[in-house]
Amino acid sequence: MFSIVIFTLFLRLAVAAPSIDFQLTPGKTPLDVTASVTNSGSDDISVMKFSPVLATAPVKHFRMFDEQGDELPFSGVSIFYDIEGAGADAWETIPAGQTIVRSIDLSATHELKSAGKHTIWANGRFQVIEGPYSKATAASQTLHSYNTNLTIPIAKSDVAASVERTLLQKRVSIGACSTQQGGTMQGDFGVAKTLAARAADRTRARDGQYVFSQFYHTTDAQTVAKVADTFQKISDAATVSTGSKITANCNGSPQYCTANVLAYAAFFVGVQGQGNVYACPPFWSLPREAPSCSGYGQADVLVHELSHLYGTEDVAYGYGASQQLSTADAVRNADTYMFYSRCKSRIPMTVFPTLIIFSALAC
């Protein structure tokens, strides 16, 4: 009887699992693309609005390649959302059988340089809950993959229109920090530098590999080296000095500092390691350092944002979701670097195994 009950419960869960269809289609103009998300299941679901293809800000919705197969430089922004503080406004309900649509402006996110056929590749994750938002359902969210391509023709006139749109959408100028904000930000960068440097050193030394496996699901040499190298670049970039290639702005633009946004990063097109990091008003309410592995403070947010300048994306948001990713996705996910560096900072170097195990459980 017991085995039959278990089997019945498993079958029910499998049948009730959310089902999502995702499509990209040409938009109303040659520079627009339409993203459609359909709930093809029998029950209502809600999806987190922060997923790149659902975000209204010019984030990296997808990758884009020209006719020669070369990837176009990303020229938008990367946004840090306050997942811990997010409520119902961070979720959008899709009734069973219904579709939600987003119109995406290519010129706001990519620099078009030539005419010809261009391929768009959207590959990422939806964070999904069953039914409408509640704290209980948000705690049991699942990740659903999407992977689709779309080929569109780009004419010379479209390239010219793209350049014109880009000029009209220049990012806000660098704003000055107050004396208090400037001092706080300088201290935050110092802690971020320490977090990243410690993560780089301990990762290279293969100290506490169980923590690495927890986030990256492997301990192979190539992945370890790539992650350590990224942390080293983050640490180097966090050094505060005049003439730096990265500028911190204490007052981000209201255009991007919307609900649930703590900070965002803007890039210099086609140049790795150069750009601006902007703090939004809620950023200043955070503690400097996270009290636990699963939380974040101002310095942790800076680790996340600086990682974007070295190729990471926002594949998934949050401590739990970041640990559900494949190795390939974890290596390119900004939140994974942030939470891993925080957990690494809380675990002592390998001396007493029992102490290390206890510390890992505390994360």
N, C-alpha and C positions, 0 to 999 in steps of 0.2 A: 504493500500500500504506500509506503514512504517513497519508494522510487517512482511510483506513478504520479504522486503529487509533485515531486521535483520536476519531472518531465513535462507535466502540464504547465507549470509555472514558467519554465524555460520557453516553451512553445508560445505562450502568451506574450512574453517579453519580445521574442523575436518577431512576431507578427506586428506588435505595436510600435516597433522601432520607427523613428521618423524617416521619411523618404523625401529626398530633395533632388530636383532637376535644375541644372544651371545652363543657361545659353547666352552666347554673345551674338548679336546681330548688328548689321550696319544701322547707324542712326539717321536722323533727319538730314544731316549735312555730312559731307565727306570727312569732317574732322570730329564727328561724334559717333560713339558706339553705345548700343543699348544692352544692358545686362539684365537678364530676367531670371528670377528665382521662383520656382514653382514648388508648392507643397503637394507632392503627388501621393501622399499618404491619406489615411482615412480619418486622422485626428488633427486638430489644430496644433500648430507649433509656433514658437517664437525664435527669431534669429537675432544675434547680437549685431547691432548696427555698425560696430567698429570693424567688421570684416572689410578688407580692402575694397572688394567690388561693391559693397553697399555704402561705403563712406562717401559723404558729400564733399569733403575737402579733397584737394588735388593730391592724394596719397598715391602710392604705387599700386594701382588697381591691377596691373598686369605688366608683363614684359613685352617689348615691341622690337621687331627685327625688320631690317630693310630687305630689298630684293637680293642682295648679296649675302644675306644671312648674318650681317653685323647687327649687334644689339644697339638700339638707340639709347643715348644717355637719359637717365631719369632727371627731371627738372622740377619736381614737385616738393612736397614736404612729408615728413614722417612724424606722426602724432603719438604722444604718450597719453593714453586714456586712464582715468582713475577707476580701475576695475573694482577695487574694494569699496569705493563710495558710490558706484553706479547703481541705479535703481531701475524702475520700470521704463524710464525714458531712454535707456540704453538698448532696449529690446523692441523688436517689431513683430507683431503677431501676423502669421499667414494662415488664414483658415484653410481647412482641407480642400484641395482642388484649386486653390487660388494662387495668383502670381503677383509678385511685387517687381517693379521695374526701376532701374536707375539709368540716367543718361550721363555718359562719361565723355568729357572734352579731352581729346587726345593732345591738343596743343597746351593744355594746362599741366600735363605730366611728362611729356616727351618732346624732345627737340627734333622736329622733322627737318631733314637736310636734303633729301632727294626724292624725285618722283619714282613711281613704279609700284609693284605689288609689295605690301607690307603685311607681316604676320603678327598677330596678337596672340600671346600665350598667357592664359589665366590659370594659375595653379596655386591653390591655397586651401583654407579651411573655413567652414562655417561653424560657429559655436551656437549650439541648438539646445532648446529646452522644450519639453512637451507642454502644450497649453500656454496660457498667459503667464507673465512673469510673477514670481513670488520668491522670497528668500529660499524657500525649500526647493523649488524647481531649479533656481539658478545654481544651487549647490550640486545638482545632479546633471549639469550640462554635458553634452557629448560633442565630439568633433566630427564633422562630415566633410570629406574631401571634394574638391571640384578641380577638374582638369580639362580645359577645352581650348581650341584654337579657332581663330577667325582670320581669313585673308581678305584684305581690302585694297582697292586701288587708290594710290595717292598721285594726283596730278600736280604739275608745276604750280598751278594757281593755288592748290591746297597748301603747298609748302610756303608760298608767299603769305597766305592768310594765317598760317601757323606762326610765322615770324611776327606778324603784326599783332596777333593775339598775345604772344609771349611778351612783347614790349609793353602792352597795356597791363600785364599782370605782374610787373616787377614787384618783388617782395618789399616789405616795409623797410625803411632805413634803420640802421642800428641806433637804438635808443640808449640814453645814459641811465645808469643805475643810481639810486640814491646812495649816500654814504653807507647807510646801514645795509641796504641790499647788496652793495658791492662787497662789503666785508663778509657778509653771509655767503655770497656766491663763491668768493675766493676760498673760504673754508670748505665749502661743499666740494669744490674741484679737488682740493687737497685730499679729502676722504675718498673721493671717486678714484683718484690716482692710486691711493693705497690699496683699495679694493681690487682694482684691475691688476696692479703689479703683483699682489699676493696670489691672485688667481692664476696669473701667468706662471709664476715661479713654482707653485705647488702642482700645477698641471704638468709642467715640464718634468718635474721630479717624480711624477706619478704617485704623489702622496694622496692617500684617500681615494683610490680609484673607484670605490663603490659610489661615491658622490658623483663622480664624472659619469658613471654608468647610469645613475638615477636620472640625469638630465639629457645625456647624449646617447645612451643605450649602446655603447661600445667602448672599448679601450684600445682600439687599433692605433698604431703609431701615427698614421697620416691624419686622422681626425684629431688626436691629441695635439699634434704639432700645429694644425690649422687654428684650433681654438686658442692655444697658448699664444700664437702669433697675433691673433686679433686682440687678445687682452693686453699684450705688450703695446700694440699701437694705441689702444684706448688709454693706457697709462701714460704713454709719451704725450698724447694729445692733451691730457688733463693738466699738464704743467702750465701754470699761469705766467705769462710773460708778455712784454710788449712785442708787437710785430707778429703775434701768433696767427696761424692760418685759420684758427677757429675762434669765433667771437661769441661771447655770451651776452644775451640781451635780457634784462630783468623784467621787461614789460612787453609781452608778445602782442601781436595784432588781434583785435576783437574778431577779425575775420576767421581766425583759427582757434582763438581761446573761447570756444563755445562750451556748452554743458559737458562736464566730465573730462575736460581736457586739462592736464597738468602742465604739459610742455610740448614743444615740437621742434624739429630740426629742419633747416632748409639747406640745400646743397648748391655748391658751385658746379654747374653742369660739366660732366665728364672729367672732373678732377677729384680723385679719391683723397679723403682726409682734409678737405677744405669745406667750410660752411659755417652756418650760424646756429646756435642753440637758443631758443626763446623760452622763457618761463612765463606761465600764465598765473593769474591771481591765486588759484588754489594751491599752487606750488609752495607758496610762502607759509601755508598752514601745516605743512608736513614737518616731522622731526628731521634732523640732519641725517640720522641713520635709522634704518628699519630695526624694530625691536625683535624681529624673528626672521627666519629664512623665507617665509612666505609673504612678508610684507615689503614695503619700500619707503625710503625717506628721500630727501632731496638729493643726496649723493648717489643713491641707487638709480634715481631717474636720470641723472647725468651719465651714468654708465650705459644705460639703455640708449639714450640719445646719441652719445658719442659712438656707440657701436654702429649706428646707421651710416656714419661717415666712412665706414670700412666694409660696407656691403651687406649688412644685415637688413632684414625686412620684418614686418609685423605679421608673421604667419599665424600666431595665436597669442591671445592675451591671458595673463593670469598664471599663478603658480601651478595649479592643477592641470590646466590645459597645456602648458609648456612641457609637462612631463609625459604627455600623451603622443608627442610627435615622433616621427621616424628620425633616425640619425641625420639624414640629409636635410630635413626641415629644421631640426633642432640647431644645426650648425649655422643656419641662416636666420634664426629667430632671435630678435633683440631681447625679448623677455627672458629667454633661456640664459643668456649671458648675465643679465641682471640678477636673477635669482641664484644662479650657480655661484657667482662671485660673492654674494651675500652669505650663502651657506658655507662656502670655502673659508670665509673670514671668521666664521663661528666655530670651526673645527680645528683643534690643535694639530700641530705636526705629529706624524706618527712616532709615538714614544711608548704609550701604554694602550694596547689594542682595546681594552675594556672601556677606557675613557673615550676613545674615538667612536666606538659603537654607540655609546650613550649619547654623545654629541650629535651623531647622525640622526638618531631617533628624535632628538629635540627639534630638528629641522622640519 
